[in-house]
Amino acid sequence: MSDYKVIQFLKEKVNGDLTSPIVWLGFEQYFIEAIRNSSLNNLEEQLIFGTDCYTREYLDENENKIIEKHYCQTDNVDEIPDHYKIVTTIYKNPETRGDEFIFDENKLVIGEKVGVAFGQEGSDYPNKNAIYLLNDNLFKINDENNSIESYPNVSFITQKDELIYVRPDLTELLVAIKYSLIKYNKDNSKITYIYIENKLKKLEEE
């Protein structure tokens, strides 16, 4: 493949100097090298067939499932420089993200925005033995069993994936984090969505 001459971009010459690339050109997958530490020849083969990797699984101190996938060709991964790895955390008890409800083990803390009032004599909510649910979007009374159902505006982080580059000196560089979240709605639907935090971009901005 090294004999091929591939044009990657076009530049403009201004006063004898070349500008930054002004037009980027696409190119075929078989012209692109495979990931480092791969046994394959190009990106096309890698997309079809996968690539070399080493995976180990274990539980952390909180009994979350941890999966480490190293993209290299040996099982002695702790001593192999210059490769990527993905560390996946599958939470036993999903973390929560939101400021209305906070779940702390067996305790539920309700924020002021939710629309919950505790009864107090002489107030708009006079029954001191009652809790008043003021937000119809978050609460629903189940008439069949006379129970309260809550649908907080909060997302549960069920999984976290960290993309890490192992440098030549074996130190690690966190490249990006991908979060997988779920959220439950009052109409009995479940929303799943993913967002990625680019850690390298944040380092450049700092």
Secondary structure as UniProt FT lines:
FT   TURN            2..3
FT   STRAND          9..10
FT   STRAND          13..14
FT   TURN            15..16
FT   STRAND          17..18
FT   STRAND          23..24
FT   HELIX           29..31
FT   TURN            36..37
FT   HELIX           43..49
FT   STRAND          54..59
FT   TURN            61..62
FT   STRAND          65..70
FT   HELIX           77..79
FT   STRAND          83..97
FT   STRAND          101..104
FT   TURN            105..106
FT   STRAND          107..110
FT   HELIX           112..114
FT   STRAND          116..118
FT   TURN            121..122
FT   TURN            128..129
FT   STRAND          131..133
FT   TURN            136..138
FT   STRAND          139..142
FT   TURN            143..146
FT   STRAND          147..150
FT   STRAND          155..166
FT   TURN            168..169
FT   STRAND          172..184
FT   TURN            186..187
FT   STRAND          190..198
FT   HELIX           199..205
//
